[in-house]
Amino acid sequence: MRQSQLFTKTRKSAPKDEIAKNAQLLIRAGYIHKEMAGVYSYLPLGLRVLNNIMRVIREEMNAIGGQEITLTALQNPAPWKKTDRWRDDAIDVWFKTELKAGGELGLATTHEEPLTALMTEYINSYKDLPRYVYQFQTKFRNELRAKSGIMRSREFVMKDLYSFSRNEQEFREFYEKCAEAYKKIFNRLEIGEKTFRTFSSGGTFSRFSDEFQTVCDAGEDTIYVHKEKGIAVNKEVYTDEVLAELGIKKEELSEAKAIEVGNIFPLGTRFSDALGLKFKDDKGAETPVVMGSYGIGPGRVMGTIVEVLSDEKGIIWPKEIAPYQAHLILISGGNKDVIAEADRLYDLLAEHGIETLYDDRDARAGEKFADSDLLGIPTRLVVSEKTLAEGGVEVISRKTGATTLVSESAIIQTLVGKQGA
Amino acid sequence: MRQSQLFTKTRKSAPKDEIAKNAQLLIRAGYIHKEMAGVYSYLPLGLRVLNNIMRVIREEMNAIGGQEITLTALQNPAPWKKTDRWRDDAIDVWFKTELKAGGELGLATTHEEPLTALMTEYINSYKDLPRYVYQFQTKFRNELRAKSGIMRSREFVMKDLYSFSRNEQEFREFYEKCAEAYKKIFNRLEIGEKTFRTFSSGGTFSRFSDEFQTVCDAGEDTIYVHKEKGIAVNKEVYTDEVLAELGIKKEELSEAKAIEVGNIFPLGTRFSDALGLKFKDDKGAETPVVMGSYGIGPGRVMGTIVEVLSDEKGIIWPKEIAPYQAHLILISGGNKDVIAEADRLYDLLAEHGIETLYDDRDARAGEKFADSDLLGIPTRLVVSEKTLAEGGVEVISRKTGATTLVSESAIIQTLVGKQGA
């Protein structure tokens, strides 16, 4: 992509009412646009990042047998009334609306009800189980306050997977498998070291659940981290009784603010009982399906990554999700040979499948470098009169700042090697 | 994908209240699920088709310089009030809802207002133009009646592109370019021959617009087709005056029912005037941006394809958008050698990147063939005792029914050749 053609531009400042660092940086860099409090559009570079995050999650969900679907935002009240979650005091973030033809509708905040109802059409026998179904779908949550940027918004894409198992043991096996998949996801997103599987309250569904919490000062949650074991306990279940159960001592834990980037929890037969999702076991007896729920919000993950992986100059994207792998910067000084050289390199990168943002704009070097730091693409390639004279391209790592002069013939290998690393 | 693992199954009948052929077939085949009238979820096979349709559209939009974004469903009333489209009598399909924190919101039926407002932040000078911005985004339309299956639904994904040009001439050039891109899209989707660029009313925006109408008895529109010129006139502008303007005689036209699969229309400066989207021209004078709008509904296109490309047995997917390229059917009769052979072929197809649905279920041959006809995957491969004895694989075209026995060593070449064709 030639930056001269990109419709977005960097901005000196974010809207004054925007207090979250993630939204400030993402708006300044032209990744997102604030429509209103808690409602953000994704612009070309931001959508590329979001799609990359979803790709990583999708790959790991497919690897554990997930089947992708898309349910709807508009909700028929019927199944929600059966589970007693239509009431505003059961789910306090409902948006409700009305059909012109008559009748109330809701905008889905989550999808246990419609999916459980749907599965009754496809699950009859133990031979139809287990099944794992997921989607990337827009959720609407009527939050009273929204001040955490894209980490807590009123409209956002959620990856929600639901497991359907024959019994508790089969459910547990998948639950642990999914917890492992989540670890892989956060490692690939380069927040693995700061993200802890956190023992948490199960809410209305079960006694306990597991959250994945990323340590960060901007977090809304408080957790107690056991560094040695690589786990944590949420403040809400931080009692002597729970610690004893987990075999953890208070003095081994350190308190930290954290952001919940994912959660997995048992649903038991709460929804299958209410909505009649049963199967005939191998003896012909009707048995309710044992369910579980597994969420990750790609937008929240994106916001968290910006909070955690950024410096005073801007964002530092992990390689797997950066909008482009390389940021090619032309400092021509009006020299046509330099322009031709940069154009040639841009074509060469494209031929080798290296996605590149090419700053071909007519702007000062200082402005280009500042924009490049803000955008946070992992590898910067500079072509100028100086590099041309030295017979190479300047390669700069956004993360470490390390600068090397690489001969043009070696540039592709250098970048492909970096991608593999 | 092994069909024994797929959670969906084919059904003998669609819901009784479902009268549209497209929804009947898609529900019976397990591609979609009806949540309520006019609201459909996409199941694994259906989502693959929808994603393929979106891929084709995306490729053609990128080829003409489109930049992809995602705007939001939730709408702040402010810009809609400025264009006087917040009123229910201006847009009669609004869903409205309310913020818990206070204030009315709408669910977007279209996105001229928020995008025009957004672009004011990025367009200042003639150097920032032209720009072409598009999205695949969920629209909500509060239709009084919904009885056309996924061809007219209350919640659906829409590709909407908006053009921003310096003047009428620059706008017209892109308008024609986009019309050509639409032709390419409908040709790739194999409904090109039945789809006509149709002279239509411009509604509130301009005198005329262009619709792309696919001739089909299930269509809601009436058009008059000029076969020789490959164009049509919508009944709503079918007057002597218009025909004279187009240089067409009544007797050259034939009446047909048709489905609107796409539309492109000039917006002029209606939105840029109301929302202050101006630029400084090369003499420094402030000028409103000239806009255009270009829509295609991937779900409606999918429904239209099912209406047009199906027979009494089921769906016949075009190659570019089929959920899988090959449907491998194992008729084992309990013979382990046959199973091993089919498994081996399945692995071979995967190695060569040929996406295959593998019917490895323990079911009768007749049931498998009937399901395969209903699902409509372009190429069926049958492995049985008979084909094994004959030293090959039976290859059947869903479209023509043509059957050939292909030796195993030639099977990949046969399929790759077919994909290229």
Interface residues (C-beta under 8 A of the other chain):
Chain A: Q5 L6 F7 T8 K9 R11 G30 H33 E35 M36 V39 Y40 S41 Y42 L43 P44 L47 L50 G65 Q67 E68 I69 T70 L71 T72 A73 L74 Q75 N76 V93 F95 K96 T97 E98 L99 K100 A101 L105 L107 P114 L118 M119 E121 Y122 I123 D128 R131 V133 T138 F140 N142 E143 L144 R145 R154 E155
Chain B: Q5 L6 F7 T8 K9 R11 G30 H33 E35 M36 V39 Y40 S41 Y42 L43 P44 L47 L50 G65 Q67 E68 I69 T70 L71 T72 A73 L74 Q75 N76 V93 F95 K96 T97 E98 L99 K100 A101 L105 L107 P114 L118 M119 E121 Y122 I123 D128 R131 V133 T138 F140 N142 E143 L144 R145 R154 E155
